[in-house]
Amino acid sequence: MSGATIQAITFDLWDTVLIDDSDEPKRAAQGLAPKPVERRNLVGQYLERHEPISTESIDLAYNTVDAAFRQVWYGQNVTWTVRERLSVLLNGLGRELPEPEFDELIRLHEEMELAVRPDLAAGAAEVLRDLHGQYRMGVISDAIFSPGRALRKLLAHYDILQFFDAFVFSDEVGCAKPNPIMFETAASALGVELGEMVHIGDREKKDVEGPHAAGARSILCTVVKDRTNSNTKADTVCSDFRELPTILETLNHR
């Protein structure tokens, strides 16, 4: 497989194409609370419509659900949807909301990063434009609060949605990286064999070990964040998106 010509590239989104939490300074400049605080505030506002509840109770419930989410994400390679997370939270508080209000609370959580958008990584749009047409390209991303529906809108806002031929989001597939299903689904959607695909992302376990276990190649991306993977098992490392076309050519000639 390592000798197969690369026909397709898949990209992680957070801290690869998009800079995670780069929206927080913008929120602060607008006088908005940080996202974790705003989520708790929203839960409080909706519950207070029906019966008083303390901030301490909401914080405890939210912290517990966040910890459980991380345990399932890393332990079972599953990302709970926002609906699932908030259902667990309300159940833990012994509270319910009318369905229309619950739907609206979910939507406000899911679209928070559409209201104040994170930034693109330096050079991401340019390299996607340059590679478009040379390779099949896709997205493989775990969805934390922003589901695939919202992430597509975010990519469309930056005018890069059209460069991708396939989208694999954990909330839509039902599992998360490094589960091989994520990479197998992408290869199938892109019409290539796994050995003809290379995945680029910032996390060793999810974006390097994941594609390797499935039979694809990997590029560790340190453009946004260098997670000090000096002993990475990635096929190569990309620290500047301007270098990605050359990196791909080099991988093809190994």
Backbone bond lengths (Angstrom), bond angles and torsions (degrees), N, CA, C in turn:
res aa  C-N    CA-C-N  psi(-1)  N-CA   C-N-CA  omega(-1)  CA-C   N-CA-C  phi
1 M - - - 1.458 - - 1.519 112.29 -
2 S 1.343 115.90 -34.40 1.459 118.93 -176.40 1.520 112.35 -64.05
3 G 1.362 115.97 -19.82 1.453 118.26 -179.37 1.514 113.78 -92.17
4 A 1.345 117.11 -3.74 1.462 120.21 -178.85 1.525 110.85 -69.40
5 T 1.313 116.44 145.93 1.461 120.83 177.51 1.518 110.12 -72.33
6 I 1.306 116.16 135.75 1.460 120.72 179.86 1.525 109.46 -71.28
7 Q 1.315 114.69 122.20 1.463 121.55 178.11 1.527 112.36 -108.63
8 A 1.346 116.45 -21.30 1.464 120.22 -173.96 1.524 110.85 -142.93
9 I 1.329 114.98 147.37 1.461 122.69 176.75 1.516 107.65 -124.54
10 T 1.341 116.04 133.39 1.458 119.39 172.95 1.528 108.71 -116.36
11 F 1.319 115.15 145.39 1.458 121.84 -175.67 1.527 110.89 -119.52
12 D 1.314 115.56 131.81 1.456 120.83 162.10 1.531 106.66 -66.92
13 L 1.331 118.41 159.64 1.457 119.81 178.11 1.526 112.78 -101.61
14 W 1.339 117.01 -61.37 1.467 119.43 -171.91 1.513 112.64 -69.70
15 D 1.309 116.45 125.71 1.469 125.84 -176.78 1.522 112.18 62.17
16 T 1.338 114.94 22.14 1.464 121.67 168.96 1.522 108.23 -126.15
17 V 1.335 116.77 -68.62 1.468 121.29 175.91 1.531 110.90 -90.42
18 L 1.327 116.09 -37.71 1.474 122.26 179.36 1.521 109.64 -111.60
19 I 1.325 116.49 145.27 1.465 121.34 179.56 1.523 108.74 -92.78
20 D 1.315 115.68 109.49 1.455 121.33 -177.36 1.530 111.05 -59.96
21 D 1.314 116.21 135.13 1.471 124.23 177.68 1.525 114.22 64.48
22 S 1.325 118.35 12.21 1.470 119.43 174.12 1.520 111.14 -71.12
23 D 1.331 116.27 -8.53 1.466 120.37 174.42 1.522 112.77 -80.32
24 E 1.331 117.47 -15.98 1.464 119.39 -175.45 1.531 113.71 -64.24
25 P 1.349 119.93 -43.86 1.469 118.17 175.19 1.530 112.59 -60.30
26 K 1.326 117.55 -34.46 1.459 121.18 177.94 1.533 110.37 -67.14
27 R 1.312 116.01 -40.75 1.460 120.03 177.54 1.526 110.06 -61.83
28 A 1.323 116.10 -44.78 1.463 120.28 -179.76 1.522 111.00 -61.29
29 A 1.336 116.28 -41.08 1.468 120.90 -179.32 1.522 111.28 -64.48
30 Q 1.341 116.52 -26.17 1.467 121.02 179.03 1.526 112.27 -92.79
31 G 1.330 115.92 3.91 1.456 119.64 -179.57 1.514 113.74 77.15
32 L 1.334 116.87 18.54 1.457 121.35 -179.82 1.528 110.53 -92.93
33 A 1.301 115.95 149.55 1.458 121.10 177.51 1.529 110.16 -70.40
34 P 1.338 118.12 154.52 1.472 120.12 172.66 1.532 110.04 -56.81
35 K 1.305 116.67 152.99 1.465 120.40 -175.42 1.536 113.27 -54.85
36 P 1.343 120.31 -45.44 1.472 118.38 179.86 1.528 112.74 -59.80
37 V 1.321 116.95 -36.28 1.463 120.76 178.48 1.520 110.38 -71.73
38 E 1.329 116.29 -43.59 1.467 120.76 -179.04 1.521 111.10 -61.72
39 R 1.327 118.54 -38.22 1.464 120.57 178.39 1.522 111.00 -61.70
40 R 1.313 115.95 -43.44 1.460 119.84 177.88 1.525 111.33 -65.96
41 N 1.321 115.57 -40.07 1.464 119.29 177.60 1.526 111.45 -59.95
42 L 1.330 115.87 -40.86 1.467 119.74 -179.86 1.531 110.95 -63.21
43 V 1.321 116.47 -45.05 1.469 119.67 178.43 1.524 109.86 -58.80
44 G 1.328 116.27 -44.47 1.459 119.95 179.21 1.511 112.65 -61.75
45 Q 1.331 116.63 -43.34 1.466 120.58 -179.01 1.524 111.40 -61.54
46 Y 1.333 116.77 -42.89 1.457 119.47 -177.17 1.523 111.77 -72.22
47 L 1.322 117.04 -37.90 1.459 119.34 179.33 1.526 111.72 -71.86
48 E 1.327 116.82 -35.59 1.467 121.54 -179.47 1.528 112.13 -64.03
49 R 1.314 116.95 -20.04 1.467 119.02 177.03 1.525 111.68 -62.93
50 H 1.317 115.75 -23.19 1.458 120.15 -172.91 1.527 113.17 -114.53
51 E 1.337 116.29 -33.97 1.465 119.57 -177.46 1.525 108.17 -165.34
52 P 1.328 118.19 138.90 1.471 120.06 -179.03 1.535 112.03 -58.12
53 I 1.329 115.33 149.37 1.459 121.32 176.17 1.513 108.08 -151.04
54 S 1.314 117.47 145.05 1.463 120.90 -176.48 1.520 111.73 -84.32
55 T 1.321 114.90 150.62 1.463 120.46 175.34 1.513 110.68 -60.03
56 E 1.327 115.76 -37.09 1.475 120.18 -179.15 1.526 111.15 -62.25
57 S 1.325 116.67 -39.91 1.470 119.91 179.92 1.525 111.02 -65.06
58 I 1.328 115.72 -42.35 1.465 119.94 179.64 1.525 110.41 -65.49
59 D 1.340 117.24 -44.40 1.466 120.32 179.33 1.522 111.08 -59.70
60 L 1.321 117.11 -45.10 1.468 120.90 -179.60 1.524 110.52 -62.43
61 A 1.340 116.53 -45.24 1.462 119.88 -179.23 1.520 110.90 -65.10
62 Y 1.341 116.94 -42.93 1.456 120.39 -177.90 1.538 110.51 -66.69
63 N 1.324 116.57 -42.66 1.466 119.87 178.95 1.525 110.88 -62.15
64 T 1.326 116.53 -38.38 1.467 120.59 -179.95 1.523 110.90 -66.79
65 V 1.334 116.33 -43.60 1.463 120.16 -179.93 1.524 110.60 -67.57
66 D 1.338 117.77 -38.82 1.465 120.64 176.81 1.524 111.02 -60.30
67 A 1.327 116.71 -42.33 1.470 120.74 179.15 1.524 110.54 -65.33
68 A 1.320 116.74 -41.09 1.464 120.52 178.28 1.523 110.76 -65.34
69 F 1.349 116.28 -40.28 1.470 119.88 177.35 1.524 110.79 -58.27
70 R 1.327 116.63 -47.08 1.474 119.53 -179.78 1.516 111.98 -62.73
71 Q 1.325 116.10 -37.45 1.464 120.00 179.43 1.524 110.94 -63.53
72 V 1.333 116.52 -43.13 1.463 120.69 179.31 1.524 110.71 -70.92
73 W 1.336 116.25 -39.80 1.469 121.34 -179.55 1.517 110.97 -60.12
74 Y 1.328 116.48 -51.61 1.453 119.96 -176.90 1.530 113.12 -84.44
75 G 1.315 116.46 -31.03 1.457 119.31 -176.53 1.511 114.34 -84.84
76 Q 1.346 116.73 -32.71 1.463 120.70 -176.37 1.524 112.89 -120.30
77 N 1.334 117.31 -0.69 1.481 122.54 -179.03 1.526 111.37 56.62
78 V 1.321 114.27 47.42 1.461 121.78 177.16 1.524 108.17 -134.15
79 T 1.333 117.45 137.08 1.463 120.59 173.40 1.523 108.44 -109.28
80 W 1.322 116.12 114.34 1.453 119.57 175.20 1.524 109.57 -57.76
81 T 1.315 116.93 141.97 1.456 120.00 172.49 1.521 109.00 -71.21
82 V 1.323 116.33 165.08 1.464 119.83 177.32 1.524 109.94 -60.74
83 R 1.320 117.41 -38.48 1.468 120.50 177.42 1.524 110.63 -59.21
84 E 1.317 116.77 -43.88 1.466 119.96 179.23 1.525 110.76 -65.33
85 R 1.332 117.05 -43.43 1.465 120.40 -178.91 1.521 111.14 -61.75
86 L 1.337 116.12 -46.79 1.460 118.94 -177.37 1.532 111.57 -72.56
87 S 1.314 117.83 -28.49 1.462 120.59 175.30 1.527 110.27 -64.79
88 V 1.339 116.13 -44.23 1.464 120.42 177.38 1.521 110.01 -62.86
89 L 1.328 116.95 -41.85 1.460 121.67 -178.84 1.539 110.95 -62.09
90 L 1.331 117.03 -49.36 1.457 120.15 -179.16 1.519 111.28 -65.14
91 N 1.317 115.90 -38.09 1.455 119.70 178.26 1.527 110.43 -61.98
92 G 1.348 115.89 -41.48 1.455 119.83 178.81 1.519 112.56 -64.38
93 L 1.328 116.03 -30.96 1.470 120.61 178.19 1.528 112.12 -84.63
94 G 1.333 115.87 -8.01 1.446 119.63 -176.14 1.519 113.12 68.43
95 R 1.322 115.88 33.16 1.466 120.68 -176.04 1.526 110.58 -124.93
96 E 1.325 115.63 159.34 1.463 122.69 175.58 1.515 108.67 -135.19
97 L 1.328 115.51 159.13 1.452 121.78 173.31 1.529 108.52 -127.68
98 P 1.321 118.11 147.91 1.469 119.11 171.74 1.531 109.51 -55.99
99 E 1.306 116.34 145.13 1.468 120.33 -173.24 1.528 113.12 -54.76
100 P 1.339 119.51 -43.81 1.469 117.74 179.10 1.529 112.90 -61.20
101 E 1.323 117.43 -37.94 1.466 120.39 178.13 1.530 110.96 -69.82
102 F 1.324 116.33 -39.15 1.471 120.26 178.36 1.524 109.87 -63.74
103 D 1.323 116.94 -42.52 1.469 120.73 177.67 1.528 111.10 -60.11
104 E 1.320 116.33 -40.95 1.463 120.43 -179.31 1.530 110.85 -69.09
105 L 1.308 117.37 -39.53 1.465 121.14 177.13 1.529 110.39 -61.71
106 I 1.316 116.74 -41.29 1.467 121.37 176.86 1.522 110.21 -61.95
107 R 1.332 116.19 -47.64 1.467 120.10 -178.34 1.526 111.34 -59.92
108 L 1.309 117.97 -41.48 1.463 121.07 -179.66 1.527 111.34 -64.74
109 H 1.316 116.95 -35.47 1.463 120.65 174.09 1.531 110.51 -65.74
110 E 1.325 115.46 -48.23 1.466 120.74 -173.28 1.524 112.81 -68.39
111 E 1.320 117.27 -29.20 1.465 120.30 -174.23 1.524 113.23 -105.27
112 M 1.315 117.38 12.37 1.466 120.33 -178.37 1.526 111.54 -61.03
113 E 1.335 116.87 -35.98 1.467 119.93 -179.40 1.528 112.44 -84.60
114 L 1.325 116.92 -1.33 1.464 120.60 169.25 1.518 110.38 -88.38
115 A 1.334 115.96 -30.96 1.464 120.29 179.98 1.531 111.08 -70.46
116 V 1.325 116.15 -42.71 1.471 122.13 174.25 1.527 105.29 -129.31
117 R 1.324 115.92 110.69 1.466 120.41 -165.99 1.531 112.87 -90.76
118 P 1.344 116.74 143.28 1.464 120.56 171.39 1.525 110.43 -72.08
119 D 1.327 116.90 165.07 1.461 122.26 -178.44 1.525 111.38 -88.67
120 L 1.328 114.75 155.60 1.465 120.66 169.76 1.521 109.94 -76.41
121 A 1.317 116.44 147.98 1.463 121.06 173.18 1.526 109.39 -64.79
122 A 1.315 115.98 148.55 1.470 121.13 -179.35 1.531 110.11 -57.70
123 G 1.321 115.99 126.14 1.460 121.81 175.84 1.509 115.00 82.66
124 A 1.346 118.33 -3.10 1.465 119.99 -175.55 1.526 111.74 -64.22
125 A 1.321 117.27 -49.44 1.471 120.08 -177.94 1.522 110.85 -61.92
126 E 1.311 116.53 -40.93 1.466 120.91 -177.34 1.525 111.69 -65.35
127 V 1.326 116.41 -43.07 1.469 118.37 -177.56 1.529 110.53 -71.62
128 L 1.322 117.48 -34.69 1.460 119.60 176.81 1.529 110.53 -63.56
129 R 1.301 115.41 -40.96 1.471 120.03 178.31 1.534 110.26 -64.31
130 D 1.334 117.00 -41.47 1.465 121.35 -178.45 1.530 111.96 -67.23
131 L 1.337 116.36 -37.39 1.457 120.25 -175.61 1.525 112.92 -85.20
132 H 1.324 115.70 -16.93 1.462 120.18 -179.24 1.532 109.94 -60.41
133 G 1.322 115.32 127.48 1.459 120.07 -178.98 1.514 112.87 96.07
134 Q 1.344 116.80 -24.25 1.465 120.38 176.67 1.527 111.30 -87.16
135 Y 1.334 115.62 -33.92 1.462 122.22 -179.55 1.525 108.57 -134.02
136 R 1.315 115.98 154.59 1.451 120.13 165.03 1.524 106.50 -72.80
137 M 1.324 117.98 140.32 1.466 119.19 -176.48 1.525 111.03 -133.05
138 G 1.314 114.84 143.01 1.455 120.14 -179.10 1.518 112.07 -143.56
139 V 1.312 115.02 171.39 1.462 123.43 176.62 1.517 108.24 -115.60
140 I 1.328 116.13 133.96 1.469 121.70 170.32 1.519 106.05 -127.73
141 S 1.328 116.04 108.76 1.464 119.06 -172.41 1.522 111.94 -140.61
142 D 1.319 115.58 138.18 1.456 120.84 169.89 1.527 107.93 -77.50
143 A 1.320 116.35 137.21 1.460 122.10 179.60 1.525 108.56 -102.20
144 I 1.324 116.75 119.98 1.455 120.59 -177.69 1.534 109.52 -96.48
145 F 1.316 118.13 -74.01 1.462 121.12 171.20 1.528 111.34 -106.00
146 S 1.329 117.20 -38.12 1.466 120.62 178.98 1.525 108.99 -83.87
147 P 1.332 118.56 113.46 1.463 120.68 -179.54 1.526 111.23 -75.52
148 G 1.317 116.16 175.19 1.456 120.33 179.20 1.515 112.27 -54.82
149 R 1.328 117.16 -38.75 1.470 121.40 178.72 1.527 110.93 -56.31
150 A 1.328 117.36 -45.80 1.467 121.37 -179.25 1.517 111.56 -73.23
151 L 1.322 116.87 -36.04 1.467 119.78 -178.54 1.529 111.00 -67.82
152 R 1.317 117.58 -35.10 1.464 119.78 174.73 1.531 110.57 -61.35
153 K 1.333 116.34 -42.20 1.460 120.10 178.69 1.523 111.24 -64.28
154 L 1.314 116.39 -36.54 1.464 120.63 178.86 1.521 110.55 -65.77
155 L 1.322 117.22 -43.29 1.464 120.92 178.21 1.532 110.74 -66.47
156 A 1.323 116.56 -35.94 1.463 120.08 177.89 1.530 110.63 -66.37
157 H 1.326 116.83 -37.29 1.466 120.46 178.59 1.527 110.84 -58.91
158 Y 1.317 116.23 -38.01 1.468 120.45 -179.56 1.532 112.31 -88.57
159 D 1.329 115.89 6.14 1.460 122.27 175.51 1.524 112.53 61.96
160 I 1.328 116.10 36.99 1.471 119.72 177.54 1.526 111.94 -122.32
161 L 1.320 116.98 -1.59 1.466 119.30 -179.15 1.520 110.92 -58.42
162 Q 1.335 116.62 -38.00 1.466 120.47 -173.77 1.525 113.22 -69.34
163 F 1.323 117.62 -11.91 1.462 120.14 -179.55 1.531 112.25 -80.83
164 F 1.331 116.84 -11.68 1.465 120.60 -176.38 1.526 111.17 -103.38
165 D 1.330 114.53 138.93 1.456 121.66 -178.78 1.521 112.95 -99.07
166 A 1.329 117.52 -13.88 1.464 121.25 -177.76 1.520 109.41 -154.90
167 F 1.335 115.11 149.89 1.458 121.41 -179.82 1.524 108.76 -133.22
168 V 1.316 115.53 126.75 1.456 121.26 177.95 1.529 107.37 -124.91
169 F 1.331 116.07 104.69 1.460 122.08 -179.52 1.526 109.39 -112.65
170 S 1.317 116.26 140.14 1.457 120.40 -173.35 1.528 112.85 -62.22
171 D 1.334 117.22 -32.48 1.468 118.28 -179.37 1.526 111.53 -71.36
172 E 1.324 116.94 -21.85 1.467 120.68 -179.38 1.526 111.72 -93.53
173 V 1.323 117.13 -31.21 1.467 121.02 -178.02 1.529 111.12 -85.25
174 G 1.351 116.10 -31.31 1.457 119.99 179.80 1.511 114.27 97.68
175 C 1.320 116.76 2.56 1.461 120.91 174.86 1.522 107.68 -147.74
176 A 1.329 116.30 170.91 1.458 121.25 -175.25 1.523 109.82 -127.54
177 K 1.338 115.12 162.21 1.466 119.57 172.81 1.536 108.76 -58.64
178 P 1.323 118.67 144.36 1.466 128.42 9.29 1.529 114.92 -95.26
179 N 1.322 118.04 22.36 1.458 119.97 177.74 1.530 109.52 -53.80
180 P 1.334 118.02 127.77 1.477 120.93 -178.36 1.522 113.47 -56.47
181 I 1.327 117.64 -25.22 1.464 120.39 -179.07 1.522 111.17 -57.92
182 M 1.344 116.57 -34.68 1.466 120.13 -179.63 1.527 110.76 -61.25
183 F 1.313 115.89 -43.13 1.471 120.84 -177.06 1.529 111.09 -79.56
184 E 1.336 116.44 -35.96 1.460 120.16 176.59 1.531 110.67 -64.26
185 T 1.327 116.27 -39.69 1.464 120.64 178.92 1.517 110.45 -63.37
186 A 1.327 116.01 -42.16 1.466 120.23 179.80 1.527 111.10 -64.60
187 A 1.328 116.91 -46.36 1.467 120.17 -179.06 1.524 110.75 -60.26
188 S 1.325 115.64 -42.25 1.469 119.74 179.02 1.531 110.83 -63.23
189 A 1.336 116.59 -44.59 1.466 120.63 -178.97 1.525 111.74 -65.98
190 L 1.335 116.18 -31.30 1.467 120.80 -179.09 1.524 112.19 -86.76
191 G 1.323 116.86 -9.03 1.459 120.66 177.99 1.517 113.85 72.89
192 V 1.351 116.66 34.31 1.465 120.77 -179.86 1.524 109.64 -130.39
193 E 1.326 115.34 163.70 1.454 120.69 170.50 1.530 108.71 -80.13
194 L 1.322 116.35 153.53 1.469 120.06 -179.41 1.520 111.83 -58.43
195 G 1.331 116.22 -35.14 1.460 119.67 179.01 1.513 113.68 -68.59
196 E 1.331 116.64 -13.85 1.466 121.76 178.14 1.529 112.10 -96.95
197 M 1.338 116.40 6.53 1.463 121.29 -175.06 1.521 110.57 -116.89
198 V 1.331 116.28 142.53 1.461 121.64 173.50 1.524 107.65 -125.68
199 H 1.320 115.61 136.49 1.468 121.77 -179.79 1.520 109.40 -109.64
200 I 1.339 116.19 139.01 1.457 120.72 178.86 1.522 109.67 -121.11
201 G 1.326 115.66 128.37 1.460 121.12 -179.35 1.511 111.18 -165.74
202 D 1.334 116.37 176.55 1.468 121.24 -168.97 1.517 115.05 -102.38
203 R 1.346 118.96 -7.77 1.465 120.28 -175.30 1.529 111.10 -112.23
204 E 1.318 115.33 130.39 1.464 121.19 -176.13 1.526 111.98 -58.94
205 K 1.322 116.89 -51.92 1.458 119.32 -174.93 1.517 111.88 -68.15
206 K 1.327 116.66 -43.67 1.449 120.38 -173.87 1.531 113.04 -83.22
207 D 1.330 116.78 -39.58 1.466 121.10 -170.39 1.529 114.26 -105.90
208 V 1.317 116.66 -6.43 1.469 120.24 176.58 1.531 109.61 -117.57
209 E 1.321 116.49 -58.96 1.461 119.74 179.91 1.531 111.11 -65.24
210 G 1.352 116.54 -34.46 1.462 120.16 -179.78 1.514 113.47 -60.29
211 P 1.335 118.24 -57.87 1.462 118.74 179.41 1.527 113.07 -64.18
212 H 1.317 117.66 -35.33 1.465 119.78 178.65 1.529 110.73 -60.75
213 A 1.339 116.23 -44.47 1.460 119.85 -179.28 1.522 111.55 -63.67
214 A 1.326 116.23 -28.65 1.466 120.31 179.97 1.523 112.70 -84.40
215 G 1.342 116.89 -16.16 1.464 120.30 -179.72 1.510 114.72 107.72
216 A 1.341 116.97 8.32 1.464 121.01 178.28 1.525 109.98 -101.98
217 R 1.318 116.21 171.13 1.462 120.72 175.36 1.520 109.95 -95.15
218 S 1.329 115.48 170.87 1.460 118.69 -175.89 1.522 111.09 -143.20
219 I 1.344 113.90 148.99 1.461 122.00 172.61 1.521 106.62 -126.04
220 L 1.305 116.86 120.99 1.465 120.57 176.51 1.519 108.62 -78.03
221 C 1.332 116.49 124.80 1.461 121.57 -177.73 1.526 110.26 -98.91
222 T 1.330 116.65 120.26 1.465 121.29 177.15 1.528 110.72 -115.91
223 V 1.329 117.08 20.32 1.462 121.52 -178.37 1.525 110.81 -61.82
224 V 1.328 116.61 -44.83 1.462 121.35 -178.16 1.510 111.67 -92.13
225 K 1.321 116.21 -47.11 1.462 120.78 -173.93 1.520 109.42 -143.75
226 D 1.310 115.72 125.19 1.465 120.94 175.27 1.517 107.46 -93.95
227 R 1.313 116.36 108.12 1.461 120.77 -176.95 1.526 111.69 -87.07
228 T 1.341 115.48 27.06 1.479 124.02 175.30 1.525 112.04 52.38
229 N 1.327 115.78 43.10 1.471 120.31 176.21 1.524 109.99 -87.93
230 S 1.331 115.95 64.17 1.464 119.67 -177.88 1.525 111.60 -65.00
231 N 1.325 116.29 -23.32 1.460 120.73 179.48 1.532 111.31 -105.84
232 T 1.321 115.73 31.42 1.454 119.52 -177.61 1.528 111.98 -58.70
233 K 1.310 114.36 147.63 1.465 121.09 175.60 1.530 111.26 -97.20
234 A 1.333 115.94 7.79 1.465 119.92 178.74 1.521 110.61 -60.94
235 D 1.323 116.17 154.52 1.462 120.19 177.99 1.519 111.04 -65.86
236 T 1.325 115.82 -29.46 1.463 121.04 175.07 1.527 108.24 -167.25
237 V 1.323 116.27 175.27 1.465 122.22 -177.61 1.522 108.91 -123.45
238 C 1.338 116.58 140.12 1.463 122.16 175.30 1.525 108.75 -117.80
239 S 1.327 116.68 116.41 1.458 121.53 179.26 1.526 111.80 -106.77
240 D 1.337 116.93 -5.38 1.464 121.85 -179.03 1.528 107.37 -149.80
241 F 1.326 116.97 119.15 1.464 119.59 -176.03 1.530 112.82 -60.09
242 R 1.322 117.38 -23.17 1.458 119.36 177.73 1.519 111.82 -64.18
243 E 1.333 116.17 -21.11 1.461 121.19 -178.36 1.530 112.61 -90.37
244 L 1.330 117.65 -8.25 1.462 120.12 -173.35 1.529 113.78 -60.95
245 P 1.342 120.90 -43.49 1.467 118.84 177.81 1.529 112.93 -56.70
246 T 1.317 117.02 -41.05 1.464 120.71 179.05 1.518 110.69 -68.71
247 I 1.335 116.88 -39.52 1.461 120.79 178.00 1.529 110.72 -59.72
248 L 1.314 116.43 -42.18 1.468 120.83 -179.99 1.530 110.84 -65.40
249 E 1.321 117.14 -41.25 1.463 120.43 177.60 1.527 110.94 -63.02
250 T 1.320 116.10 -39.46 1.468 120.25 178.86 1.515 111.07 -64.42
251 L 1.346 116.56 -43.95 1.476 120.20 178.21 1.520 110.90 -60.98
252 N 1.321 117.11 -35.90 1.468 120.96 -178.27 1.523 112.21 -71.80
253 H 1.314 117.08 -19.33 1.481 119.73 -177.74 1.524 112.71 -105.34
254 R 1.311 116.89 6.98 1.462 118.42 176.77 1.507 110.66 -71.28
